[in-house]
Amino acid sequence: MRNEATMRVALGSQNRAKRDAVERALDAFGVRGEIECVNVPSGVRAQPLSDEETRRGAVERAKRARRETGAHVGVGLEGGVEETEHGMMLVNWAAVAYGDDEVAVGGGLRMMLPDEIAQGIRAGLELGDVMDAWMGMTGLRHGDGAIGVLTGGRITRSGMFRDALICALAAAFGEARRA
């Protein structure tokens, strides 16, 4: 899958933090990527409410982005939440569509959300909107995101998605088979 040519990558989102994550993940593999950002539906709720739904959203975005553009690789990055015995957790997934309808996935970090944030989501709001209201600003989802705010900038949304995408790309590129 890798060579010296530029790889055409379709990202199923126009979110700046997600685009940055793709650039950084490709760079980690030494891959030159021409990234096209396209708005494609995830096939799941605007606010995924389970780990499984979040993963499905990432996979669907990756497949649709690749189909729509004809790129070498389609990438889907999806954030969501999941109720656990410890409270509501922030979850995230990356998916890479490539080859003959093949898909590789990578999961990201998990983090407990403060109860007042979780209450807003339980009331039907999206995490990004709850975080914007909580912080008194707009557009956090395009920057550091909830994880950036909640970790004091130690982990950003872009970094969180970059790591999940590195895991998915490693599977797609067959890194484990070469180790």
C-alpha positions in Angstrom: 0.0 0.0 0.0 2.9 2.4 0.7 5.3 3.8 -1.9 7.1 7.0 -2.8 4.0 8.4 -4.6 1.5 10.6 -2.9 -1.4 8.7 -1.4 -4.8 10.1 -2.0 -6.7 10.1 1.3 -10.4 11.0 1.7 -11.4 12.1 5.2 -15.1 11.8 5.9 -15.2 15.1 7.7 -14.3 18.7 7.3 -13.3 19.1 10.9 -9.9 20.8 11.3 -8.9 18.7 14.3 -9.6 15.5 12.4 -7.7 16.7 9.3 -4.7 17.6 11.5 -4.9 14.1 13.0 -4.8 12.5 9.5 -1.8 14.6 8.6 0.1 13.7 11.8 -0.8 10.0 11.5 0.4 9.8 7.9 3.6 11.6 8.8 4.2 9.0 11.5 4.4 6.4 8.7 6.4 8.7 6.4 3.6 8.7 4.0 2.9 11.7 1.8 -0.8 12.2 1.6 -3.0 14.4 -0.5 -6.0 14.8 1.9 -9.5 15.6 0.6 -12.1 16.4 3.2 -15.6 15.5 2.3 -18.9 15.7 4.3 -20.4 12.3 4.4 -23.0 10.9 6.7 -21.9 8.6 9.5 -25.1 6.5 9.4 -25.4 6.8 13.2 -26.8 9.5 15.5 -25.2 12.9 15.6 -24.1 12.0 19.1 -23.2 8.3 19.2 -24.2 6.9 22.5 -22.2 3.7 22.6 -18.7 2.4 21.8 -20.2 0.1 19.1 -22.2 2.9 17.5 -19.2 5.2 17.5 -17.1 2.5 15.8 -19.9 1.9 13.2 -19.9 5.7 12.5 -16.2 5.7 11.8 -16.4 2.7 9.5 -19.3 4.2 7.6 -17.5 7.6 7.1 -14.4 5.8 5.9 -16.2 3.7 3.3 -18.4 6.6 2.1 -15.5 9.0 1.8 -13.5 6.5 -0.3 -16.5 5.7 -2.5 -17.3 9.4 -3.1 -13.8 10.4 -4.0 -12.2 7.3 -5.5 -9.2 7.9 -3.1 -6.7 5.2 -2.3 -7.8 5.3 1.3 -10.9 6.5 3.1 -10.6 7.7 6.7 -13.4 7.9 9.2 -12.9 9.4 12.7 -15.8 9.4 15.1 -16.2 10.5 18.7 -18.9 9.4 21.0 -19.9 8.5 24.6 -20.8 5.3 26.5 -22.4 4.8 29.8 -20.4 2.5 32.1 -20.6 1.5 35.8 -18.1 4.4 36.3 -20.2 7.0 34.6 -20.3 8.3 31.1 -17.1 7.8 29.1 -15.7 9.7 26.1 -14.8 7.2 23.4 -13.4 7.4 19.9 -12.6 5.3 16.8 -10.7 5.5 13.6 -11.4 3.5 10.5 -9.5 3.1 7.2 -11.2 1.8 4.1 -8.8 0.5 1.5 -8.2 -2.3 -1.1 -11.2 -4.4 -2.1 -13.6 -3.2 0.5 -11.3 -3.9 3.4 -11.5 -1.9 6.6 -9.1 -1.6 9.5 -10.1 0.0 12.8 -8.3 1.5 15.7 -9.7 2.5 19.1 -8.6 5.5 21.1 -8.5 6.8 24.6 -11.4 6.5 27.1 -12.1 9.2 29.7 -14.7 9.7 32.3 -16.8 12.8 31.7 -17.8 15.1 34.6 -21.4 14.4 35.6 -22.6 17.9 34.6 -21.3 17.2 31.0 -22.9 13.8 31.0 -26.2 15.2 32.2 -26.4 17.5 29.1 -25.8 14.5 26.8 -28.4 12.5 28.6 -30.8 15.4 28.0 -30.2 15.0 24.2 -27.5 17.5 23.5 -24.3 16.7 21.6 -21.0 16.7 23.5 -19.5 19.5 21.4 -22.5 21.8 22.2 -22.4 20.9 25.9 -18.7 21.6 26.1 -19.0 25.0 24.2 -21.7 26.1 26.7 -19.7 24.8 29.7 -16.6 26.7 28.5 -18.5 29.8 27.3 -17.0 29.5 23.8 -17.8 28.0 20.4 -16.0 25.6 18.1 -14.1 23.4 20.7 -14.8 20.4 18.4 -12.6 22.0 15.8 -9.7 22.6 18.2 -8.7 20.8 21.4 -12.1 19.3 21.9 -13.6 17.9 25.2 -10.5 15.9 25.9 -8.3 18.9 25.5 -10.4 20.9 28.0 -10.7 18.0 30.5 -7.0 17.2 30.4 -5.8 20.8 30.5 -4.4 20.5 27.0 -2.2 17.5 27.8 -4.1 15.5 25.2 -5.9 17.2 22.3 -8.7 16.0 20.1 -6.3 15.9 17.2 -3.8 13.8 19.2 -6.5 11.5 20.4 -7.7 10.8 16.9 -4.1 10.6 15.6 -3.3 7.7 17.9 -6.4 5.8 17.0 -5.7 6.4 13.3 -2.1 5.2 13.7 -3.5 1.9 15.1 -5.9 1.5 12.1 -3.2 2.4 9.6 -0.8 -0.1 11.1 -3.4 -2.8 10.5 -4.1 -1.5 7.0 -0.4 -1.2 6.1 0.3 -4.7 7.6 2.9 -3.4 10.1 2.2 -6.3 12.5 3.0 -8.8 9.8 6.4 -7.3 9.2 7.5 -7.0 12.8 
